[in-house]
Amino acid sequence: MLTRRTLFLLMGGTALAAGGVAASRVGVQPEPPAPPATDAGGHLLWRNWSGIQTAYPASRAAPADEGELADLVRKAPGPIRAVGAGHSFMPLVPTPGTLVTLDRMAGLDGHDADALTASVRAGTRLADLGPALSAIGQEMPNLPDINKQSLAGALSTATHGTGVDFKALHGNVLRSAW
Ligand SMILES: Cc1cc2nc3c(=O)[nH]c(=O)nc-3n(C[C@H](O)[C@H](O)[C@H](O)COP(=O)(O)OP(=O)(O)OC[C@H]3O[C@@H](n4cnc5c(N)ncnc54)[C@H](O)[C@@H]3O)c2cc1C
């Protein structure tokens, strides 16, 4: 079956602007071979959603709070890179140093029912944000076509939905603590 990921790889990551050229390549180019699961030092492979970006981080961390995160920034081998869902296509996340996920620093921190605003932690996945906002009578003005992304990852890359009158997700941020 031709999945979205397979189609992307068959197109060699080229822009859809290639139009008919890209379409004509479907079924011609095989997916690139997967890299080994570990490197010579035994470090586990990290790969993004498309499989095009890979890395063997020396260290991985999932801090539970600001204290653990601050400690990590002081001590962990660099370069330190944050990762959300790993859905971005560009080489933003790969590092030979430390890969940090804020999956444990997620969820609502508070909200203002009158102003219809909410404080949301960086590691919150969009899929979890919808139900959390719904529980307080709020919702996102617009969303991308999937909901796997972390909030920080989506905001960092100008993730957007469709509609000329809607802003990209970061356009609705009032204040950022990261
Ligand atoms: C199937 C698919 C569908 C998509 N649909 C859309 C769409 O409809 N609209 C659209 O605009 N885009 C779309 N995208 C792109 C996607 O929304 C972006 O690539 C987004 O960045 C992915 O979020 P992520 O959590 O996976 O971030 P990652 O890819 O993990 O990281 C992206 C960037 O954010 C940084 N980052 C992550 N977490 C943190 C953190 N806690 N603190 C600081 N920095 C952090 C990373 O270091 C990196 O620089 C799609 C991608 C895929 C694969």
The ligand as a Gaussian input file, in Angstrom:
#p B3LYP/6-31G(d) Opt

LIG

0 1
 C        2.468000      13.460000       8.485000
 C        2.794000      14.906000       8.745000
 C        1.800000      15.863000       8.632000
 C        2.101000      17.218000       8.856000
 N        1.103000      18.139000       8.681000
 C        1.401000      19.459000       8.813000
 C        0.398000      20.452000       8.590000
 O       -0.759000      20.155000       8.320000
 N        0.767000      21.761000       8.713000
 C        2.049000      22.138000       9.005000
 O        2.328000      23.342000       9.090000
 N        3.023000      21.203000       9.257000
 C        2.707000      19.894000       9.161000
 N        3.694000      18.955000       9.408000
 C        4.986000      19.420000       9.937000
 C        4.991000      19.351000      11.483000
 O        3.855000      19.970000      12.042000
 C        6.238000      20.089000      12.016000
 O        7.388000      19.491000      11.478000
 C        6.336000      20.091000      13.551000
 O        7.551000      20.721000      13.925000
 C        6.345000      18.724000      14.141000
 O        6.300000      18.834000      15.559000
 P        7.182000      17.834000      16.422000
 O        6.647000      17.843000      17.819000
 O        7.291000      16.531000      15.740000
 O        8.602000      18.594000      16.398000
 P       10.055000      17.967000      16.151000
 O       10.180000      17.568000      14.721000
 O       10.343000      16.928000      17.163000
 O       10.935000      19.265000      16.443000
 C       10.793000      20.417000      15.604000
 C       11.610000      21.570000      16.200000
 O       11.057000      21.946000      17.467000
 C       12.075000      21.881000      18.463000
 N       11.463000      21.452000      19.723000
 C       10.717000      20.328000      19.926000
 N       10.328000      20.264000      21.214000
 C       10.849000      21.363000      21.821000
 C       10.804000      21.866000      23.153000
 N       10.151000      21.210000      24.123000
 N       11.414000      23.012000      23.418000
 C       12.068000      23.706000      22.453000
 N       12.155000      23.277000      21.177000
 C       11.549000      22.120000      20.862000
 C       13.081000      20.852000      17.956000
 O       14.359000      21.006000      18.555000
 C       13.083000      21.191000      16.479000
 O       13.899000      22.327000      16.226000
 C        3.425000      17.614000       9.210000
 C        4.418000      16.639000       9.355000
 C        4.116000      15.300000       9.112000
 C        5.206000      14.271000       9.244000

